[in-house]
């Protein structure tokens, strides 16, 4: 490890641009995409802002740790899918659930009712061809000025990356699963 001197001057100037809703993308093969989006949701909720979370691959009855916590603080989380494709018994049903779910998320985004709309794992139905990319891009471009949207999932389409304000690519360096350690409740649920 190299020891560094702490900065003695502020390393950046305050932006003088206008405040507006941001399009934020958390993508890549590493862990933390959804976790980062949920952190944004907590931050916004802590400031008294209205938040809605849609999970495109989770079943509506899912009760993971984040669901339990968001329920306690009054943040609505809606599962729109029937699990990941390898768990599905009917991929056409999965595709239809994604399309129906997109209509709900699209309405929430365009309504202007929410400060932040999280579309968790939306990239999967996009890259599977279940959702019309053009409609998603147009919705994101035409959302009300003050609506923030956070999208998560691997392999985010370039068309969305191009219009996003902030894109973070999570990349794996080391993962416990690769060493044979199973997922841990409360960490990876």
Buried (B, 14 or more C-beta within 10 A) or exposed (E): EEEEEEEEEEEEEEEEEEEEBBBBBBBBEBBBBBBBBBEBBBEBBEEEEBBBBBBBBBBEEBEBEBBEEBEEEEBEBBBBBBBEBEEBEEEEEBBEBBBEBBEEBBEBBBEEEBBBBBBBBBBBBBBEEBBEEEEBBEBBEEBEEEBBBBBBBBEBBEBBBEEBEEBBBBEEEEEEEEEEEEEEEEEBE
